[in-house]
Amino acid sequence: MRGLFITLEGGEGAGKTTQAHRMKEYFELQGREVILTREPGGTPEAEKIRALLVQRDGGNWTPTAECFLFFAARVMHVETLIKPAVAEGKIVISDRFTDSTVAYQGYGHGFDLNVIEQVRQIALGDFEPDLTFVLDLPVKEGIKRSMAQKAVASGAENTEDRFEKLDTSFHERLRHGFLEIAKFEPKRVKVIDATQGVDGVFKKISKELSMLLHA
């Protein structure tokens, strides 16, 4: 069986991690081997870059530097984890990928979309996910959910909140960006209403997964 690369996208608090685990269970029940991963991250090198990008004290990067850092992490992720796993017939599910860079740095921060595309071509060529889900949620609800999720039982503070701390207008631009990406690539990118319960969201996702497997 051929391997697959599937990504989950969306704003903060949309429920990507929960749905990734549901997808993993779905495929494993069919006898498939699944790898869950995330961006930035997924490899030792990329996880080091993650700390620079998502921690509140990770650095005050310019848009250009931030874009390069994301793609530096992504190249390692793709070449050392994703491509080898897919070549072995495994299913790789990633919490975020290139669409997040387009949405966050491009639409959110106003960085030139053409430059992002040029860097993407240099770093990845034509490599892209087989299927992408954008979990769409109103901004205020997403931020509320995200901050609640980051509060750990011990009371220790989670400092991976650099993007949550940006103003509401940023997150509105971000949401618009993901919807624009989906509009331009409807075959690959499917928008899922994340205001539904977990089961309702997964019902829509599983329908798309079934069609992908039987394509």
N, C-alpha and C positions, 0 to 999 in steps of 0.2 A: 504494500500500500504506500502511496506517495505521502511524503510529509507535508505539513501545512504550517504556515506562519499566520497567526491571528493576533490582532491588537485590539486593545480597549482604550478609548479616548474619552475626554470630557473634562469639565471643570472640576473644581475641588468639591469633594463630598458626594460625587455622583454614584458611588458604589462599585467602582471598577474592581477592587480587590475581591469583594464578595462574589461578584459575577465570574471572575476568573476562576475561583475555586469551584463554583458550580459547573463551569465549562469543563474543568479538569475531570470532575466526577462523571460528567456526561460522556466524555470520550473514553475514560477508563472502563466504563461499563460495556463499551464496545470493543474492549481489548486493545485499545491504542495506548502507546506510551506518551506521556505528556510532560512537558517542562514548563513550569511557571517562572516568569522572569519579569524584570521591570526596567524602566529607564527614568533618569540616568541610573545605570547600574548593570547588574547581570554578570559582570566579571570582576575580579579583584581590582583591575586597573580602573574600570568604569565606576566602581563603588567609591574609589578615592576621589574621582572627579565629582561624584554625586554630593559629597560632603561640601565641596566648594560652591555648588550651585543651589542647593535647597536649604542649607542651614542658614538661619537668620544672620549669623556672623561669618558666612562663607566668603564674603568679599563684595566689593562694589564694582561689578564688572560692567564694562561698556557693552552695548548691544552686539558689537562685532565679536568681542572676546567671548561673550556668553554663547553666541552661536557656534563659534569654533570649539568651545569646550564641550557642548552637547554633542557635536558631531565626532569629536575625538573619542568620547566615551562610546558613541554609537558604532563607530568603525570596529572597535575591539569587541563589542557585543555581537555584531553581525558576523565578523570573521571567525571568532573563536568559540561562539556558542550557537547562534541561530542557524547559520548555514550548515555547519556540520550535523546538527541535530535533524534538520529537515532532510538533508541528504540521506540520513539513516532511517527515514520513514517516520520520524517522531513528529508530534504536534507541539509547536512552541506557541505559548500564549504570553504576550507581553503587555504589562500595564504601562502604556504609553510607548510611542515611537516617533517618527519624523513629523507626523501631523501635530504633535504637541509643540514642536519647535516652531512650526508655521503659525500655529494659533497663539502661543504665548509670546514668542519673540517678534513674530510678524504682525499679527492683528493686535495683540495686546500692547506691545511696546512700540509698535510702529516701525520696526526694522524692515528694510527693503525686502519684499518678498522675492524679487528677482535674485538678490544676492543669496538668500537662503536656498533657492533652487540651484544656483550655481555651485554652492558648497555641497548640497545634496548629491549633485551629479558627480562631483569629484570624489566624494566619500563613498557613495553607494552605487553609482551607476544607475541601472534600471531596477535594482532590487527594491521590492516593496511587499507589503503584506498581501496574503491571498484574500483576506477579509478583515474589515475594521468595523468595530461598533463604537459609535459616539453615544454615550449616555448623557442625554440632555436634561438639564434641571435648571429652574430659575436660580439666579445668582444668590440671592439672600438665603434661600433654603440650602443651597450647596455649601456655602460658607458655614452656616450654622451646623450642618451635619459634620463637616470636616473638623471643625474645632472640637466638637464633642467626641469624635473618634480619636483625636490625638490626646485626649485626657486619659492617661493610664491609671489603672486601679490603685497603684502605689502612691499616686499623687505627684510623681516625678514629671517634670515638664518636658514635653516633646518640642524640640527647637526646629524641626523641619516645617517651619511655618512661614518661610520667606514670602511665598506667593500669596498665602491667605491674608497677609498683612497689607497687601496692596489695596488701593481704593476700589470702590464698587464699579466705577467707570471702567477700570482695567478689566475686571471680570465680565462686564457686559460686552466689551470688545472681544474678549476671549471666547465667550459663548457664540457670538456672531461669527467669529473665525471658524470654529468647528462646523457650524451649520453651512458656511460658505464652502468649506472643503467638501462636505457631503454633497452639496449641490453640484459641484464641478466633477465629482467622481462617484456618481450614484451606484455604479456597478460594484465597486469595492467597499464603499463606506455606507453603512446603514445607521440611521438615527433611531435610537430607542428612547421612548419617553420614560425617564428615570423617576418620575413622580409616582409611578405605580409601586406596589410592594415588590419585595425581592422576587417572589414567585411570578408575579406578572411580568416583570422585566425579563426573567429567564425564559418564560414561555415564548416571548418574541425572539429572543436570542436563539433558542433551541430550534425554532422553525427555520431560521437562516442557516444554522449549522447543518441541519438535515439536508437542505437544498445544496449546500456546498459539498457535502460528502457524496451526494448522489449525482453531482453534475457530470 
